Amino acid sequence: MLIIFGGLPGSGKTTTARALAARMEGVYVRVDTIEQAIRRSDVLKGEVGPAGYVVAYSVAEDNLSLGRTVVADSVNSIQITRDAWLDVAKRCNVPAVEIEVICSDKAEHRRRAETRPTDIEGLVKPTWQETVAREYDDWGGRAIVVDTAARGVDEIVADLVVQLRRHGLRDI
């Protein structure tokens, strides 16, 4: 199965995706990590652009073809990136589940975005203004929506496991 996480920076997406991947012993693929590795390689002289996503799709496809469950972690703010993840699942003939992570408490979301430390060397996190100004396409009701404002990660992951079982995931 391909589990596709998305959400604005600071929403709790990485914390939730990592915890779910650990619980399932799934392969965790994070676009931020890939993009920062590309920057550090000093191969690209400009913006990373879609390169990080394209690499992530390939890594996910390799692991799905080996029969592994993949948890993909990226902002996925535009429809084209979400559709590309779904195409990966289709090519591998595996189910895909989209999970949009939100933080409905705007003050808490801002606090997280402004105070969270970076866990990737050299990664510059977006400012709050950059976060709220980001282009963000509606998910069209097709995703499981997880609100991290008032619930802990363990509770959220337990709920996600139940929902993912309904979508065909076994052995968690």
Buried (B, 14 or more C-beta within 10 A) or exposed (E): BBBBBBBBBBBBBBBBBBBBBEBBEBBBBBBBBBBBBBBEEEEEEEEBEEBBBEBBBEBBBBBBEEEBBBBBBBBBBEEEBBEBBBEBBEEBEBBBBBBBBBBEBEEBBBBBBEEBEEEBEEEEBBEBEEBBEEEBEEBEEEBBEBBBBEBEBEEBBBEBBEEBEEEEBEEB
